[in-house]
Amino acid sequence: MTTSRGLRWEKIILKLRNPFRKESGFLVLDIGSSSIKLADVHHGPGGPCLTALGVVPLPATVIQSNVIQDEGPVVEAIRRLRTSTGAQSTQVITAVPGPAVIVKKVDAQTRAKTAINELLRGE
C-alpha cells in the first residue's frame, strides 16, 4: 500500500528529473562576449547524441563586462543559429558566467535563526 507521503515524494521526484535524460532533447546555449554557441543534444539508448552545433559571432559592443548591452543582436543571433543548425529542441540549458555571480561568506554559527533570515534578506 502506498501512503500519501510516498505519492507526494514520487510527484516531486518526477518534477526533478534530470534534463539530460529527456528523450525530447535540449539546447545548450552559451552566450559569450564575442559569440553565441548552440548545441542540440538528444538522449538515445546509447547516451547523449549531438544532433546540431553552431557558432555565430556577436558585434563587439553587444556584451560588455558580462552584461548584454543590446539584446536585439543577441536574440537575432540565437534565431539564426536555430534556423541554420536545424535545432529542434525547445528546452534550453544555459549558465551564468562566474563574474556575474556574487558570492559572499556569511558567519551564521553564532546567530539566531531570525537574525540569519534578516541577514540573508538584506544581502
Kinemage of the C-alpha trace (Angstrom):
@kinemage 1
@onewidth
@group {chain A} dominant
@subgroup {mainchain}
@vectorlist {calphas} color= white
{ca met a 1} P 0.000 0.000 0.000
{ca thr a 2} L 1.362 3.417 -0.991
{ca thr a 3} L 0.960 6.245 1.507
{ca ser a 4} L 0.018 9.797 0.567
{ca arg a 5} L 3.507 10.856 1.650
{ca gly a 6} L 5.015 8.315 -0.722
{ca leu a 7} L 2.873 9.634 -3.564
{ca arg a 8} L 3.975 13.200 -2.829
{ca trp a 9} L 7.627 12.170 -2.989
{ca glu a 10} L 7.017 10.373 -6.290
{ca lys a 11} L 5.493 13.564 -7.737
{ca ile a 12} L 8.425 15.637 -6.502
{ca ile a 13} L 10.951 13.217 -7.963
{ca leu a 14} L 9.121 13.215 -11.303
{ca lys a 15} L 9.292 17.021 -11.395
{ca leu a 16} L 13.026 16.982 -10.635
{ca arg a 17} L 14.014 14.573 -13.383
{ca asn a 18} L 17.436 15.073 -14.832
{ca pro a 19} L 17.086 17.209 -18.013
{ca phe a 20} L 19.989 15.313 -19.590
{ca arg a 21} L 17.858 12.163 -19.697
{ca lys a 22} L 14.938 13.706 -21.573
{ca glu a 23} L 14.038 11.810 -24.720
{ca ser a 24} L 12.980 15.036 -26.446
{ca gly a 25} L 16.412 16.616 -26.118
{ca phe a 26} L 17.580 20.041 -25.106
{ca leu a 27} L 19.506 23.028 -26.425
{ca val a 28} L 22.754 24.046 -24.782
{ca leu a 29} L 23.167 27.796 -25.196
{ca asp a 30} L 26.423 29.605 -24.431
{ca ile a 31} L 26.196 33.394 -24.718
{ca gly a 32} L 29.776 34.642 -24.674
{ca ser a 33} L 31.238 38.109 -25.021
{ca ser a 34} L 32.176 37.592 -28.677
{ca ser a 35} L 29.898 34.779 -29.891
{ca ile a 36} L 26.897 32.589 -29.174
{ca lys a 37} L 27.254 28.820 -29.327
{ca leu a 38} L 24.334 26.414 -29.608
{ca ala a 39} L 24.216 22.622 -29.401
{ca asp a 40} L 21.145 20.406 -29.780
{ca val a 41} L 21.528 17.228 -27.710
{ca his a 42} L 19.164 14.258 -27.629
{ca his a 43} L 19.367 11.334 -25.256
{ca gly a 44} L 19.202 7.998 -27.003
{ca pro a 45} L 19.718 4.393 -25.956
{ca gly a 46} L 23.496 4.781 -26.235
{ca gly a 47} L 23.610 8.040 -24.279
{ca pro a 48} L 23.624 11.708 -25.328
{ca cys a 49} L 23.829 12.407 -29.062
{ca leu a 50} L 24.773 15.767 -30.575
{ca thr a 51} L 22.339 16.489 -33.417
{ca ala a 52} L 23.179 20.133 -34.207
{ca leu a 53} L 26.019 22.541 -33.451
{ca gly a 54} L 26.653 26.144 -34.430
{ca val a 55} L 28.514 29.339 -33.572
{ca val a 56} L 27.562 32.916 -34.511
{ca pro a 57} L 29.837 35.916 -33.825
{ca leu a 58} L 28.484 38.959 -31.983
{ca pro a 59} L 29.359 42.617 -32.580
{ca ala a 60} L 31.991 43.798 -30.088
{ca thr a 61} L 29.691 46.292 -28.338
{ca val a 62} L 26.753 43.936 -27.659
{ca ile a 63} L 28.137 42.374 -24.455
{ca gln a 64} L 30.341 44.381 -22.104
{ca ser a 65} L 31.612 43.098 -18.724
{ca asn a 66} L 29.294 40.050 -18.933
{ca val a 67} L 26.222 42.273 -19.349
{ca ile a 68} L 24.087 42.302 -22.504
{ca gln a 69} L 24.008 45.943 -23.611
{ca asp a 70} L 21.845 45.429 -26.712
{ca glu a 71} L 19.545 42.408 -26.693
{ca gly a 72} L 18.426 42.742 -30.333
{ca pro a 73} L 21.593 41.283 -31.912
{ca val a 74} L 21.662 38.504 -29.271
{ca val a 75} L 18.070 37.458 -29.985
{ca glu a 76} L 18.684 37.609 -33.745
{ca ala a 77} L 21.870 35.523 -33.415
{ca ile a 78} L 20.006 32.834 -31.444
{ca arg a 79} L 17.248 32.768 -34.080
{ca arg a 80} L 19.851 32.464 -36.863
{ca leu a 81} L 21.526 29.598 -35.009
{ca arg a 82} L 18.241 27.711 -34.574
{ca thr a 83} L 17.455 28.120 -38.264
{ca ser a 84} L 20.924 27.409 -39.666
{ca thr a 85} L 21.576 24.336 -37.498
{ca gly a 86} L 18.075 22.893 -37.769
{ca ala a 87} L 17.921 22.536 -33.965
{ca gln a 88} L 14.531 21.153 -32.896
{ca ser a 89} L 14.624 21.028 -29.087
{ca thr a 90} L 12.596 23.538 -27.113
{ca gln a 91} L 14.104 23.111 -23.644
{ca val a 92} L 17.201 25.243 -23.049
{ca ile a 93} L 20.108 24.802 -20.672
{ca thr a 94} L 22.389 27.783 -20.147
{ca ala a 95} L 24.667 29.132 -17.428
{ca val a 96} L 25.549 32.389 -15.737
{ca pro a 97} L 29.235 33.357 -16.098
{ca gly a 98} L 31.314 33.237 -12.908
{ca pro a 99} L 31.960 37.004 -12.620
{ca ala a 100} L 28.207 37.654 -12.893
{ca val a 101} L 27.516 35.593 -9.772
{ca ile a 102} L 28.052 37.317 -6.451
{ca val a 103} L 29.297 35.098 -3.647
{ca lys a 104} L 29.599 36.357 -0.096
{ca lys a 105} L 30.521 34.420 3.029
{ca val a 106} L 28.204 34.869 5.985
{ca asp a 107} L 29.038 33.781 9.538
{ca ala a 108} L 25.840 32.111 10.683
{ca gln a 109} L 27.093 29.925 13.534
{ca thr a 110} L 26.571 32.453 16.314
{ca arg a 111} L 23.301 33.971 15.122
{ca ala a 112} L 19.699 33.077 15.868
{ca lys a 113} L 17.526 31.772 13.028
{ca thr a 114} L 15.589 35.060 12.718
{ca ala a 115} L 18.843 37.037 12.599
{ca ile a 116} L 20.159 34.776 9.818
{ca asn a 117} L 16.947 35.250 7.832
{ca glu a 118} L 17.223 39.029 8.199
{ca leu a 119} L 20.902 38.950 7.206
{ca leu a 120} L 20.228 36.909 4.069
{ca arg a 121} L 17.213 39.023 3.102
{ca gly a 122} L 19.432 42.130 3.314
{ca glu a 123} L 22.037 40.569 1.040
